[in-house]
Structures are given as structure tokens and as C-alpha cells.
């Protein structure tokens, strides 16, 4: 799986740091984050794992697909362009009022429909691939 080194200077790769976060949680949140990570990897074997913003797992393919954060009472998967994704299974249950992001909050004991989640990942990647190329800056 493609990986990038982190900017922490500690030498640990993003996948190693994400695995450490999962292990450090040591409870249902770690299990949930690990399960969702596996679904993302199954949906996109070419996904790139990043470690950004002082310790947030990020999954990318031609741009951010989603982030994975853990809180006391939930695991939150935030899709960067979720407002533009079709969600027929109604997985998005948080951050519904924003113009761009949408999130899936998973509480202890909750299960996310794996097929519907993988479809969201595929759709996010497809949307990332449609973004226009950035214009080169004019040279002075």
C-alpha cells in the first residue's frame, strides 16, 4: 500500500502511526477505527494513509477521502467532500449543515453497512478525480 512519511521527523510512517493510535485506544473505538480502516483499504487498495493536523488519520486518493477521529463517545469519519456524495443508505449522520463536509459518527455497538460505506469511498475517489487541474502560477 502506498505510504508517505510524516512530517514529524520521528521517522514513523503514517500507517505505523495510525496502527499505534488504534492500539493505544485499546477499546471499542480502536476496534471500530481498525474496522473502518480495513473497509477503506478493501474499497481502494491504492489508498494513501496520511497523518495530519497533529495526529489525525487521513485517507487519500487524488485528494482527501476522509479522516478518522476518535472521541470519548464516538469514532468520527469525516468525508472532505461529503456534501457532494450520494448517500442512499443515509450513513452520514453528522455535520449535515455544512456546505462541503459530511461525517459518520459511530457510537459503541453500532455497525456501519460495509457495502454502503465502500460505495461512499468509491464515490469520493471518483469525485476527487474529476477536480480540475490546478493552474500553474505565472512567472514574473
C-alpha positions in Angstrom: 0.0 0.0 0.0 1.4 3.4 -0.9 2.5 5.4 2.1 4.1 8.8 2.8 6.4 9.7 5.6 5.1 12.0 8.2 6.4 15.5 8.8 7.0 14.7 12.4 10.7 13.9 11.8 10.3 10.8 14.0 10.6 8.6 11.0 7.4 6.6 11.6 5.2 6.2 8.6 1.6 7.3 8.6 0.3 3.7 8.6 2.5 2.9 11.6 1.2 6.0 13.5 -2.4 5.0 12.6 -1.8 1.5 13.8 -0.3 2.8 17.0 -3.3 5.1 17.5 -5.6 2.1 17.1 -3.6 0.0 19.6 -3.4 2.9 22.1 -7.1 3.4 22.1 -7.4 -0.2 23.3 -11.2 -0.4 23.4 -14.2 -0.4 21.1 -13.0 2.9 19.5 -9.8 1.2 18.4 -11.7 -1.8 17.1 -14.1 0.5 15.2 -11.3 2.6 13.7 -9.5 -0.6 12.6 -12.7 -2.0 11.0 -13.3 1.2 9.1 -9.7 1.4 8.0 -9.9 -2.1 6.7 -13.1 -1.2 4.7 -11.3 1.8 3.2 -8.4 -0.4 2.2 -10.7 -3.0 0.7 -12.6 -0.4 -1.2 -9.3 1.2 -2.5 -6.1 -0.9 -2.4 -4.3 2.2 -3.7 -5.4 4.4 -0.8 -2.6 6.6 0.7 -2.6 6.9 4.5 -1.5 10.2 6.0 -1.0 11.6 9.5 -2.0 15.2 9.6 -3.1 18.0 11.8 -1.2 16.9 14.9 -2.4 13.4 14.9 -5.4 12.8 12.6 -5.5 9.7 10.4 -6.3 10.7 6.8 -7.1 8.5 3.8 -6.4 10.0 0.4 -6.7 9.1 -3.3 -6.3 12.1 -5.6 -7.3 14.2 -2.6 -8.7 13.5 0.8 -11.3 10.8 1.0 -11.9 11.0 4.7 -10.4 11.5 8.2 -10.8 9.2 11.2 -11.0 10.7 14.6 -11.8 9.2 18.0 -13.6 10.8 20.8 -14.8 9.6 24.2 -18.2 8.5 22.9 -17.7 8.0 19.1 -15.4 7.4 16.2 -16.0 10.1 13.5 -15.3 9.6 9.8 -15.4 12.9 8.0 -15.6 12.9 4.2 -14.0 16.0 2.9 -16.5 16.5 0.0 -19.3 14.5 1.6 -22.0 17.1 0.7 -21.4 16.3 -2.9 -21.7 12.5 -2.5 -24.9 10.4 -2.9 -25.7 8.7 0.3 -28.8 6.5 -0.4 -28.1 4.4 2.7 -28.1 7.5 4.8 -24.7 6.8 6.5 -24.0 10.5 7.1 -25.4 11.4 10.5 -23.2 14.4 11.5 -22.0 17.7 10.1 -25.1 17.8 7.9 -25.5 21.5 7.7 -22.1 22.4 6.2 -21.5 23.2 2.5 -18.8 20.6 2.0 -18.1 18.1 4.7 -20.3 15.3 6.0 -19.5 12.8 8.7 -20.4 9.4 10.0 -20.4 9.2 13.8 -20.2 5.7 15.1 -21.0 5.0 18.7 -20.2 2.0 20.8 -22.0 -1.1 19.5 -23.0 0.5 16.2 -22.3 -1.2 12.9 -21.9 0.6 9.6 -23.2 -1.1 6.4 -19.9 -2.2 4.8 -21.2 -2.2 1.2 -22.7 1.2 1.5 -19.6 2.6 3.2 -17.3 1.2 0.4 -19.7 2.8 -2.2 -19.1 6.2 -0.4 -15.4 5.6 -0.6 -15.6 4.8 -4.3 -17.8 7.9 -5.0 -15.4 10.1 -3.0 -12.5 8.9 -5.1 -14.4 9.4 -8.3 -15.2 13.0 -7.2 -11.6 13.6 -6.4 -10.6 12.5 -9.9 -13.0 15.0 -11.5 -11.5 18.1 -9.9 -9.8 20.4 -12.4 -6.1 20.6 -12.6 -4.5 23.4 -10.6 -3.3 26.3 -12.8 0.4 26.9 -12.8 1.4 30.2 -11.3 2.5 32.8 -13.8 6.2 33.5 -13.7 7.2 37.1 -13.2 
